[in-house]
Amino acid sequence: MRKILLTGMLLLALIIWNPLSSVEASLVDTEKRIIVKYHSDTSKSIISQYAEAIIEEYEHLPMMAIKISDERLQALKNEGHIEFYEENQSFTIQHQFQVANLSSSELERWNITAMNVHNSWIIGIGETV
């Protein structure tokens, strides 16, 4: 009797939990992270109202990174407030690689040895040169 009761409770929990997780998944799928280029400050304020979240505003460019649903994005495009947009994609490097060290073959390849500038390179580069 106890096994039947526990099995029934487990089934009930799975039935209740499963639709909620599918609703959450559908909500996550409709939101996009995009980078938007707008026409004017008026367009910027309207885009800010439509966006679900402003991720970043760029200081020197008329662009902003926002999180927005497909429906709201379509409304913004139809009203003409967006010059263009692009989905904000992130990526990671899958393989680590080793940076080459300054071996003698590389010094020869760049003619550092032939021009005898190796010591000059050590003395200074950048701001004071």
DSSP file (Angstrom, degrees, kcal/mol; ACC not computed):
  #  RESIDUE AA STRUCTURE BP1 BP2  ACC     N-H-->O    O-->H-N    N-H-->O    O-->H-N    TCO  KAPPA ALPHA  PHI   PSI    X-CA   Y-CA   Z-CA
    1    1 A M     >        0   0    0      0, 0.0     4,-2.1     0, 0.0     5,-0.1   0.000 360.0 360.0 360.0 -41.1    0.0    0.0    0.0
    2    2 A R  H  >  +     0   0    0      1,-0.2     4,-2.5     2,-0.2     5,-0.2   0.879 360.0  52.6 -66.5 -37.8    2.8    2.4    0.9
    3    3 A K  H  > S+     0   0    0      2,-0.2     4,-2.5     1,-0.2    -1,-0.2   0.892 109.4  49.3 -64.9 -39.7    4.6    1.7   -2.4
    4    4 A I  H  > S+     0   0    0      2,-0.2     4,-2.4     1,-0.2    -2,-0.2   0.910 111.6  48.8 -65.7 -41.9    1.4    2.5   -4.4
    5    5 A L  H  X S+     0   0    0     -4,-2.1     4,-2.2     2,-0.2    -2,-0.2   0.918 113.1  46.6 -64.6 -44.1    1.0    5.7   -2.5
    6    6 A L  H  X S+     0   0    0     -4,-2.5     4,-2.3     2,-0.2    -2,-0.2   0.895 112.8  50.0 -65.3 -40.2    4.6    6.8   -3.0
    7    7 A T  H  X S+     0   0    0     -4,-2.5     4,-2.4     2,-0.2    -2,-0.2   0.910 110.9  49.7 -64.5 -41.8    4.4    5.9   -6.7
    8    8 A G  H  X S+     0   0    0     -4,-2.4     4,-2.4     2,-0.2    -2,-0.2   0.900 111.1  48.6 -63.5 -41.5    1.2    7.9   -7.1
    9    9 A M  H  X S+     0   0    0     -4,-2.2     4,-2.4     2,-0.2    -1,-0.2   0.888 111.1  50.8 -66.5 -38.4    2.7   10.9   -5.4
   10   10 A L  H  X S+     0   0    0     -4,-2.3     4,-2.2     2,-0.2    -2,-0.2   0.918 111.4  47.7 -64.6 -43.7    5.8   10.7   -7.6
   11   11 A L  H  X S+     0   0    0     -4,-2.4     4,-2.4     2,-0.2    -2,-0.2   0.915 111.6  50.4 -62.8 -43.2    3.6   10.5  -10.7
   12   12 A L  H  X S+     0   0    0     -4,-2.4     4,-2.3     1,-0.2    -2,-0.2   0.906 110.3  50.0 -62.1 -42.0    1.6   13.5   -9.5
   13   13 A A  H  X S+     0   0    0     -4,-2.4     4,-2.5     1,-0.2    -1,-0.2   0.904 111.4  48.8 -63.8 -41.0    4.7   15.5   -8.9
   14   14 A L  H  X S+     0   0    0     -4,-2.2     4,-2.3     2,-0.2    -2,-0.2   0.894 111.2  49.7 -66.1 -39.7    6.1   14.7  -12.3
   15   15 A I  H  < S+     0   0    0     -4,-2.4    -2,-0.2     2,-0.2    -1,-0.2   0.907 115.2  43.3 -66.0 -41.6    2.8   15.7  -14.0
   16   16 A I  H  X S+     0   0    0     -4,-2.3     4,-0.9    -5,-0.2    -2,-0.2   0.909 117.4  45.3 -70.7 -41.7    2.6   19.0  -12.2
   17   17 A W  H  X S+     0   0    0     -4,-2.5     4,-1.9    -5,-0.2    -2,-0.2   0.858 104.0  62.9 -72.4 -36.9    6.3   19.8  -12.6
   18   18 A N  H  X S+     0   0    0     -4,-2.3     4,-1.8     1,-0.2     5,-0.2   0.911 101.7  47.2 -62.1 -48.9    6.6   18.9  -16.3
   19   19 A P  H  > S+     0   0    0      0, 0.0     4,-1.9     0, 0.0    -1,-0.2   0.880 111.2  53.6 -62.4 -34.3    4.1   21.5  -17.8
   20   20 A L  H  X S+     0   0    0     -4,-0.9     4,-2.3     1,-0.2    -2,-0.2   0.911 108.0  49.1 -65.6 -40.9    5.7   24.3  -15.7
   21   21 A S  H  X S+     0   0    0     -4,-1.9     4,-2.1     1,-0.2    -1,-0.2   0.858 110.2  51.1 -68.4 -33.0    9.1   23.5  -17.0
   22   22 A S  H  X S+     0   0    0     -4,-1.8     4,-1.9     2,-0.2    -1,-0.2   0.861 109.3  50.8 -71.5 -33.8    7.9   23.5  -20.6
   23   23 A V  H  X S+     0   0    0     -4,-1.9     4,-1.9     2,-0.2    -2,-0.2   0.920 110.7  49.3 -66.4 -43.0    6.2   26.9  -20.1
   24   24 A E  H  X S+     0   0    0     -4,-2.3     4,-2.2     1,-0.2    -2,-0.2   0.903 109.9  51.5 -61.7 -40.9    9.5   28.2  -18.7
   25   25 A A  H  X S+     0   0    0     -4,-2.1     4,-2.0     1,-0.2    -1,-0.2   0.885 108.6  50.6 -64.4 -38.5   11.4   26.9  -21.7
   26   26 A S  H  X S+     0   0    0     -4,-1.9     4,-1.0     1,-0.2    -1,-0.2   0.854 110.0  50.5 -69.6 -32.7    9.0   28.5  -24.1
   27   27 A L  H  X S+     0   0    0     -4,-1.9     4,-0.8     1,-0.2     3,-0.3   0.895 110.3  49.3 -69.2 -39.4    9.4   31.8  -22.3
   28   28 A V  H >< S+     0   0    0     -4,-2.2     3,-0.6     1,-0.2    -2,-0.2   0.885 107.5  55.3 -66.2 -38.2   13.2   31.6  -22.5
   29   29 A D  H 3< S+     0   0    0     -4,-2.0    -1,-0.2     1,-0.2    -2,-0.2   0.790 102.8  55.6 -67.5 -27.9   13.1   30.8  -26.2
   30   30 A T  H 3< S+     0   0    0     -4,-1.0    40,-1.0    -3,-0.3     2,-0.4   0.723  91.1  84.3 -81.4 -19.7   11.1   33.9  -27.1
   31   31 A E  E <<  -A   69   0A   0     -4,-0.8     2,-0.4    -3,-0.6    38,-0.2  -0.667  61.6-168.7 -85.4 136.6   13.5   36.4  -25.5
   32   32 A K  E     -A   68   0A   0     36,-3.2    36,-2.5    -2,-0.4     2,-0.7  -0.916  21.5-138.0-121.2 149.1   16.5   37.4  -27.6
   33   33 A R  E     +A   67   0A   0     -2,-0.4    55,-3.1    34,-0.2     2,-0.3  -0.943  40.8 167.5-101.4 116.4   19.6   39.3  -26.8
   34   34 A I  E     -AB  66  87A   0     32,-2.5    32,-2.7    -2,-0.7     2,-0.5  -0.884  38.3-131.0-130.4 159.4   20.2   41.7  -29.6
   35   35 A I  E     -AB  65  86A   0     51,-3.0    51,-2.0    -2,-0.3     2,-0.4  -0.964  31.8-162.6-108.4 125.3   22.3   44.8  -30.4
   36   36 A V  E     -AB  64  85A   0     28,-3.0    28,-1.9    -2,-0.5     2,-0.5  -0.893  15.2-155.4-116.0 135.6   20.2   47.6  -31.9
   37   37 A K  E     -AB  63  84A   0     47,-2.8    46,-2.9    -2,-0.4    47,-1.1  -0.955  23.3-164.0-105.7 125.4   21.2   50.7  -33.8
   38   38 A Y  E     - B   0  82A   0     24,-2.1    44,-0.2    -2,-0.5    43,-0.1  -0.655  22.5-132.5-110.7 165.2   18.7   53.4  -33.5
   39   39 A H  S    S-     0   0    0     42,-0.9     2,-0.2    -2,-0.2    -1,-0.1   0.912  76.9 -10.3 -82.5 -46.6   18.0   56.6  -35.4
   40   40 A S  S  > S-     0   0    0     41,-0.2     4,-2.0     1,-0.0    -1,-0.1  -0.815  75.2 -88.1-145.9 178.4   17.6   59.3  -32.7
   41   41 A D  H  > S+     0   0    0     -2,-0.2     4,-2.2     2,-0.2     5,-0.2   0.825 125.2  57.1 -65.1 -30.8   17.3   59.9  -29.0
   42   42 A T  H  > S+     0   0    0      2,-0.2     4,-2.1     1,-0.2    -1,-0.2   0.935 107.1  47.4 -63.7 -45.6   13.5   59.5  -29.4
   43   43 A S  H  > S+     0   0    0      1,-0.2     4,-2.7     2,-0.2    -2,-0.2   0.881 109.2  55.9 -61.4 -37.5   14.0   56.1  -30.9
   44   44 A K  H  X S+     0   0    0     -4,-2.0     4,-2.2     1,-0.2    -2,-0.2   0.922 108.1  46.3 -61.8 -44.6   16.4   55.2  -28.1
   45   45 A S  H  X S+     0   0    0     -4,-2.2     4,-1.5     2,-0.2    -1,-0.2   0.874 113.2  49.5 -68.2 -35.6   13.8   56.1  -25.4
   46   46 A I  H  X S+     0   0    0     -4,-2.1     4,-2.0     2,-0.2    -2,-0.2   0.913 110.7  49.8 -68.3 -41.7   11.1   54.1  -27.3
   47   47 A I  H  X S+     0   0    0     -4,-2.7     4,-2.3     1,-0.2    -2,-0.2   0.897 107.9  54.9 -62.0 -39.5   13.4   51.1  -27.6
   48   48 A S  H  < S+     0   0    0     -4,-2.2    -1,-0.2     1,-0.2    -2,-0.2   0.860 108.2  49.1 -61.5 -35.6   14.1   51.3  -23.9
   49   49 A Q  H  < S+     0   0    0     -4,-1.5    -1,-0.2     1,-0.2    -2,-0.2   0.878 113.8  45.1 -71.2 -37.8   10.4   51.1  -23.2
   50   50 A Y  H  < S+     0   0    0     -4,-2.0    -2,-0.2    -5,-0.1    -1,-0.2   0.811  95.5  93.2 -74.8 -30.7    9.9   48.1  -25.4
   51   51 A A     <  -     0   0    0     -4,-2.3    17,-0.2    -5,-0.2     3,-0.2  -0.333  65.7-149.1 -69.1 142.5   13.0   46.2  -24.1
   52   52 A E  S    S+     0   0    0     15,-2.3     2,-0.3     1,-0.3    16,-0.2   0.797  86.1   0.9 -77.1 -29.6   12.6   43.8  -21.3
   53   53 A A  E     -C   67   0A   0     14,-1.5    14,-2.8    -3,-0.0     2,-0.7  -0.960  64.5-136.2-156.6 140.7   16.1   44.6  -20.1
   54   54 A I  E     -C   66   0A   0     -2,-0.3    12,-0.3    12,-0.2     3,-0.1  -0.893  20.7-178.7 -97.6 117.0   18.8   46.9  -21.2
   55   55 A I  E     -     0   0A   0     10,-2.1     2,-0.3    -2,-0.7    11,-0.2   0.908  64.8 -10.8 -82.2 -45.0   22.1   45.0  -21.1
   56   56 A E  E     -C   65   0A   0      9,-1.9     9,-3.1     2,-0.0     2,-0.5  -0.975  51.2-150.9-158.6 140.5   24.4   47.8  -22.2
   57   57 A E  E     -C   64   0A   0     -2,-0.3     2,-0.4     7,-0.2     7,-0.2  -0.964  24.8-133.9-111.7 131.6   24.3   51.3  -23.7
   58   58 A Y        -     0   0    0      5,-1.8     5,-0.3    -2,-0.5     3,-0.2  -0.718   7.8-150.2 -90.3 131.6   27.3   52.3  -25.8
   59   59 A E  S    S+     0   0    0     -2,-0.4    -1,-0.1     1,-0.2     0, 0.0   0.894  90.3  28.8 -70.0 -43.9   28.6   55.7  -25.1
   60   60 A H  S    S+     0   0    0      2,-0.0    -1,-0.2     0, 0.0    -2,-0.0   0.402 114.2  64.1-103.6   2.1   30.0   56.8  -28.5
   61   61 A L  S    S-     0   0    0      2,-0.2     2,-2.2    -3,-0.2    -3,-0.2  -0.947  82.5-121.4-125.0 145.8   27.7   54.8  -30.8
   62   62 A P  S    S+     0   0    0      0, 0.0   -24,-2.1     0, 0.0     2,-0.3  -0.357  81.6 103.5 -80.1  60.8   23.9   55.1  -31.3
   63   63 A M  E     -A   37   0A   0     -2,-2.2    -5,-1.8    -5,-0.3     2,-0.3  -0.944  46.2-174.5-139.9 156.9   23.6   51.4  -30.3
   64   64 A M  E     -AC  36  57A   0    -28,-1.9   -28,-3.0    -2,-0.3     2,-0.5  -0.989  24.2-128.0-151.4 150.0   22.5   49.4  -27.3
   65   65 A A  E     +AC  35  56A   0     -9,-3.1   -10,-2.1    -2,-0.3    -9,-1.9  -0.879  41.0 168.6 -98.6 126.3   22.4   45.8  -26.3
   66   66 A I  E     -AC  34  54A   0    -32,-2.7   -32,-2.5    -2,-0.5     2,-0.5  -0.869  37.5-128.0-134.7 164.8   18.9   44.7  -25.1
   67   67 A K  E     +AC  33  53A   0    -14,-2.8   -15,-2.3    -2,-0.3   -14,-1.5  -0.982  43.3 160.0-112.4 126.8   16.9   41.7  -24.2
   68   68 A I  E     -A   32   0A   0    -36,-2.5   -36,-3.2    -2,-0.5     2,-0.1  -0.988  37.6-114.2-149.4 151.0   13.5   41.7  -26.0
   69   69 A S  E  >  -A   31   0A   0     -2,-0.3     4,-2.2   -38,-0.2   -38,-0.2  -0.437  33.9-111.8 -82.3 162.4   10.8   39.3  -27.1
   70   70 A D  H  > S+     0   0    0    -40,-1.0     4,-2.3     1,-0.2     5,-0.2   0.882 115.8  52.6 -61.5 -39.8   10.1   38.5  -30.7
   71   71 A E  H  > S+     0   0    0      1,-0.2     4,-2.0     2,-0.2    -1,-0.2   0.927 111.1  45.0 -65.1 -45.2    6.7   40.3  -30.7
   72   72 A R  H  > S+     0   0    0      2,-0.2     4,-2.2     1,-0.2    -1,-0.2   0.873 111.8  53.2 -67.5 -36.1    8.1   43.5  -29.3
   73   73 A L  H  X S+     0   0    0     -4,-2.2     4,-2.3     2,-0.2    -1,-0.2   0.912 108.3  50.2 -63.4 -42.5   11.0   43.4  -31.7
   74   74 A Q  H  X S+     0   0    0     -4,-2.3     4,-2.3     1,-0.2    -2,-0.2   0.894 109.4  51.6 -63.1 -39.8    8.6   43.0  -34.6
   75   75 A A  H  X S+     0   0    0     -4,-2.0     4,-1.8     2,-0.2    -2,-0.2   0.911 109.7  49.4 -63.9 -42.0    6.6   46.0  -33.4
   76   76 A L  H  X>S+     0   0    0     -4,-2.2     5,-1.6     1,-0.2     4,-0.8   0.905 111.3  49.2 -63.4 -41.4    9.8   48.1  -33.1
   77   77 A K  H ><5S+     0   0    0     -4,-2.3     3,-0.7     1,-0.2    -2,-0.2   0.907 110.3  50.9 -64.4 -41.1   10.8   47.1  -36.7
   78   78 A N  H 3<5S+     0   0    0     -4,-2.3    -1,-0.2     1,-0.2    -2,-0.2   0.845 108.6  51.4 -66.1 -33.6    7.3   48.0  -38.0
   79   79 A E  H 3<5S-     0   0    0     -4,-1.8    -1,-0.2    -5,-0.2    -2,-0.2   0.600 110.5-123.1 -81.3 -10.7    7.4   51.4  -36.4
   80   80 A G  T <<5S+     0   0    0     -4,-0.8    -3,-0.2    -3,-0.7    -2,-0.1   0.733  73.2 125.5  81.3  23.0   10.8   52.2  -37.9
   81   81 A H      < +     0   0    0     -5,-1.6   -42,-0.9   -38,-0.1     2,-0.5   0.638  59.1  72.9 -86.7 -14.1   12.7   53.0  -34.8
   82   82 A I  E     -B   38   0A   0     -6,-0.6   -44,-0.2   -44,-0.2     3,-0.1  -0.882  54.4-171.0-106.4 125.9   15.5   50.5  -35.5
   83   83 A E  E    S-     0   0A   0    -46,-2.9     2,-0.3    -2,-0.5    -1,-0.2   0.921  77.0 -32.3 -75.5 -47.0   18.0   51.1  -38.2
   84   84 A F  E     -B   37   0A   0    -47,-1.1   -47,-2.8     2,-0.0    -1,-0.4  -0.967  58.9-158.4-161.2 164.5   19.3   47.6  -37.9
   85   85 A Y  E     -B   36   0A   0     -2,-0.3     2,-0.3   -49,-0.2   -49,-0.2  -0.976   1.4-165.4-144.0 158.0   19.7   44.9  -35.3
   86   86 A E  E     -B   35   0A   0    -51,-2.0   -51,-3.0    -2,-0.3     2,-0.2  -0.996  32.7-104.9-144.6 140.2   21.9   41.8  -34.9
   87   87 A E  E     -B   34   0A   0     -2,-0.3     2,-1.0   -53,-0.2   -53,-0.3  -0.445  35.7-122.9 -65.8 133.1   21.6   38.9  -32.5
   88   88 A N        -     0   0    0    -55,-3.1     2,-0.4   -22,-0.2   -55,-0.2  -0.682  36.1-170.4 -81.6 104.5   24.2   39.2  -29.7
   89   89 A Q        -     0   0    0     -2,-1.0     2,-0.3     2,-0.0   -55,-0.0  -0.778   8.0-160.0-101.6 139.8   26.1   35.9  -30.0
   90   90 A S        -     0   0    0     -2,-0.4     2,-0.3     2,-0.0    -2,-0.0  -0.858  11.4-179.5-114.5 154.5   28.6   34.7  -27.5
   91   91 A F        -     0   0    0     -2,-0.3     2,-0.3     2,-0.0    -2,-0.0  -0.964  14.2-148.8-147.2 162.0   31.3   32.1  -28.1
   92   92 A T        -     0   0    0     -2,-0.3     2,-0.5     0, 0.0    -2,-0.0  -0.953  28.6-109.0-131.6 153.0   34.1   30.4  -26.2
   93   93 A I        -     0   0    0     -2,-0.3     3,-0.0     1,-0.2    -2,-0.0  -0.714  26.7-164.9 -81.5 125.0   37.4   29.0  -27.4
   94   94 A Q        +     0   0    0     -2,-0.5     2,-0.4     1,-0.1    -1,-0.2   0.836  69.3  45.8 -83.1 -33.1   37.2   25.2  -27.3
   95   95 A H  S    S-     0   0    0      0, 0.0     2,-0.3     0, 0.0    -1,-0.1  -0.916  75.6-135.8-116.0 136.0   40.9   24.4  -27.5
   96   96 A Q        -     0   0    0     -2,-0.4     2,-0.3    -3,-0.0    -2,-0.0  -0.652  25.0-166.1 -83.4 144.8   43.7   26.0  -25.6
   97   97 A F        -     0   0    0     -2,-0.3     2,-0.5     0, 0.0     0, 0.0  -0.920  17.6-120.2-131.5 158.7   46.8   26.9  -27.7
   98   98 A Q        -     0   0    0     -2,-0.3     2,-0.3     3,-0.0     3,-0.0  -0.831  22.6-127.8-103.2 132.6   50.3   27.8  -26.8
   99   99 A V        -     0   0    0     -2,-0.5     2,-0.0     1,-0.1    -1,-0.0  -0.593  34.4-109.5 -76.9 135.5   51.8   31.1  -27.9
  100  100 A A        -     0   0    0     -2,-0.3     2,-0.2     1,-0.1    -1,-0.1  -0.353  29.4-134.4 -67.0 142.7   55.1   30.7  -29.6
  101  101 A N        -     0   0    0      1,-0.1     2,-2.0    -2,-0.0     5,-0.2  -0.483  34.4 -88.3 -90.2 168.5   58.1   31.8  -27.8
  102  102 A L        +     0   0    0     -2,-0.2     2,-0.1     4,-0.1    -1,-0.1  -0.539  60.4 170.2 -80.6  82.6   60.9   33.9  -29.3
  103  103 A S     >  -     0   0    0     -2,-2.0     4,-1.9     1,-0.1     3,-0.4  -0.375  50.7 -99.5 -84.1 171.3   63.1   31.1  -30.7
  104  104 A S  H  > S+     0   0    0      1,-0.2     4,-2.0     2,-0.2     5,-0.2   0.841 121.8  58.6 -63.2 -32.7   65.9   31.7  -33.0
  105  105 A S  H  > S+     0   0    0      1,-0.2     4,-2.2     2,-0.2    -1,-0.2   0.881 107.2  47.1 -65.9 -35.7   63.8   30.8  -36.1
  106  106 A E  H  > S+     0   0    0     -3,-0.4     4,-1.8     2,-0.2     6,-0.3   0.871 108.9  53.8 -73.1 -35.3   61.3   33.5  -35.3
  107  107 A L  H  <>S+     0   0    0     -4,-1.9     5,-2.0     1,-0.2     6,-1.1   0.893 113.0  44.4 -63.4 -37.7   64.0   36.1  -34.7
  108  108 A E  H ><5S+     0   0    0     -4,-2.0     3,-1.2     3,-0.2    -2,-0.2   0.877 107.7  58.4 -72.3 -37.9   65.4   35.2  -38.2
  109  109 A R  H 3<5S+     0   0    0     -4,-2.2    -2,-0.2     1,-0.3    -1,-0.2   0.880 113.1  38.5 -60.6 -38.2   61.9   35.2  -39.7
  110  110 A W  T 3<5S-     0   0    0     -4,-1.8    -1,-0.3    -5,-0.1    -2,-0.2   0.328 110.8-121.4 -95.3   7.8   61.3   38.8  -38.7
  111  111 A N  T <>5S+     0   0    0     -3,-1.2     4,-1.9    -5,-0.1    -3,-0.2   0.728  70.3 135.5  59.9  25.6   65.0   39.8  -39.4
  112  112 A I  H  >XS+     0   0    0     -5,-2.0     5,-1.7    -6,-0.3     4,-0.6   0.900  74.1  45.9 -67.6 -39.3   65.4   40.9  -35.8
  113  113 A T  H >45S+     0   0    0     -6,-1.1     3,-0.7     1,-0.2    -1,-0.2   0.927 112.4  50.0 -67.9 -45.0   68.8   39.2  -35.7
  114  114 A A  H 345S+     0   0    0     -7,-0.3    -2,-0.2     1,-0.2    -1,-0.2   0.850 114.4  43.8 -64.7 -34.9   69.9   40.6  -39.1
  115  115 A M  H 3<5S-     0   0    0     -4,-1.9    -1,-0.2     0, 0.0    -2,-0.2   0.538 102.9-133.5 -88.0  -6.5   69.0   44.2  -38.2
  116  116 A N  T <<5 +     0   0    0     -3,-0.7     4,-0.2    -4,-0.6    -3,-0.2   0.901  64.4 131.0  56.4  45.1   70.6   43.8  -34.7
  117  117 A V     >< +     0   0    0     -5,-1.7     4,-2.2    -6,-0.2     5,-0.2   0.333  34.2  99.7-107.4   5.4   67.6   45.4  -33.0
  118  118 A H  H  > S+     0   0    0     -6,-0.6     4,-1.4     1,-0.2    -1,-0.1   0.919  86.3  45.4 -59.9 -44.2   67.1   42.8  -30.4
  119  119 A N  H  > S+     0   0    0      1,-0.2     4,-1.9     2,-0.2    -1,-0.2   0.852 110.3  55.0 -68.4 -33.7   68.8   44.9  -27.7
  120  120 A S  H  > S+     0   0    0      1,-0.2     4,-1.9     2,-0.2    -1,-0.2   0.879 104.2  54.8 -64.5 -37.0   66.9   48.0  -28.8
  121  121 A W  H  < S+     0   0    0     -4,-2.2    -1,-0.2     1,-0.2    -2,-0.2   0.886 108.6  48.1 -63.4 -39.1   63.7   46.1  -28.3
  122  122 A I  H  < S+     0   0    0     -4,-1.4    -1,-0.2     1,-0.2    -2,-0.2   0.872 106.6  58.2 -69.1 -37.4   64.7   45.3  -24.7
  123  123 A I  H  < S-     0   0    0     -4,-1.9     2,-0.3     1,-0.2    -2,-0.2   0.908 122.6 -32.1 -63.2 -44.0   65.7   49.0  -24.0
  124  124 A G     <  +     0   0    0     -4,-1.9     2,-0.3     5,-0.0    -1,-0.2  -0.836  50.9 171.2 179.9 139.7   62.3   50.4  -24.8
  125  125 A I        +     0   0    0     -2,-0.3     2,-0.5    -3,-0.2     3,-0.4  -0.964  58.1  21.1-141.5 157.4   59.1   50.2  -26.8
  126  126 A G  S >  S+     0   0    0     -2,-0.3     3,-0.8     1,-0.2    -2,-0.0  -0.752 112.9  14.4  97.9-126.5   55.8   52.1  -26.6
  127  127 A E  T 3  S+     0   0    0     -2,-0.5    -1,-0.2     1,-0.2    -3,-0.0   0.844 125.7  45.1 -66.0 -40.7   55.3   55.4  -24.9
  128  128 A T  T 3         0   0    0     -3,-0.4    -1,-0.2     1,-0.2    -2,-0.1   0.545 360.0 360.0 -86.3  -5.7   58.9   56.7  -24.4
  129  129 A V    <         0   0    0     -3,-0.8    -1,-0.2     0, 0.0    -2,-0.2   0.456 360.0 360.0 -89.2 360.0   60.1   55.8  -28.0
